[in-house]
Amino acid sequence: MTAPTEAPPRPQGDSPPADRRASVWTAAGVAVVLAVVLMWIWIFSGAAKKTNPDWVTDRGWAERAEDTCAATQEVVDERAAPAGRQSAAERADAIDESTEDLEAMLADLRDPLPDSAADREVVEPWLADWEQLLDDRRTFADAVRRNPDAQFYTEEKFNDGLDSVIETFANVNEIFSCAPAGDVG
């Protein structure tokens, strides 16, 4: 019978392969946690912010637009207040009158347009959306004359109602009064 032989002694500093794998996973975990922490620091620092492509840089135009729209919306809101007590013909007439006020508002917003070409590139389509919405309002007023329970419908753009698209642009540019009037919804 032979005596069992012992394995040669391991030099100091060598670690078994299992310990090496554990340290690789530990290093990977620390790296992932560090990456997540750095990502959140970057996000909260504001470095990730991008300007909305619909942002109008001509803030003078935006301020004039807000003032113009606020004055128009006040008139439209006053006219819409008695809507529940009006006949269908009176309500349709009120919608038509408000639509005329909104047309005048759009004319004021167009004269003058923002200074830069980039601003005009986003404002002009928004004004065109408003024009379509005014056409939809006229169609609705005619429908109310025929049927007092008529529903307001508008074109869709970007898979959303045109009124919502117009409101989003107004909110992005902090011209909140330039959102569509709520008298037809």
Stockholm file with secondary structure:
# STOCKHOLM 1.0

chainA/1-185         MTAPTEAPPRPQGDSPPADRRASVWTAAGVAVVLAVVLMWIWIFSGAAKKTNPDWVTDRGWAERAEDTCAATQEVVDERAAPAGRQSAAERADAIDESTEDLEAMLADLRDPLPDSAADREVVEPWLADWEQLLDDRRTFADAVRRNPDAQFYTEEKFNDGLDSVIETFANVNEIFSCAPAGDVG
#=GR chainA/1-185 SS CCCCCCCCCCCTTCCCHHHHHHHHHHHHHHHHHHHHHHHHHHHHHTTTCCCCTTCCSCHHHHHHHHHHHHHHHHHHHHHHTTGGGSCHHHHHHHHHHHHHHHHHHHHHHHTTCCSSHHHHHHHHHHHHHHHHHHHHHHHHHHHHHHCTTCCCCCCEETTEEHHHHHHHHHHHTTCGGGSCCSSCC
#=GC SS_cons         CCCCCCCCCCCTTCCCHHHHHHHHHHHHHHHHHHHHHHHHHHHHHTTTCCCCTTCCSCHHHHHHHHHHHHHHHHHHHHHHTTGGGSCHHHHHHHHHHHHHHHHHHHHHHHTTCCSSHHHHHHHHHHHHHHHHHHHHHHHHHHHHHHCTTCCCCCCEETTEEHHHHHHHHHHHTTCGGGSCCSSCC
//
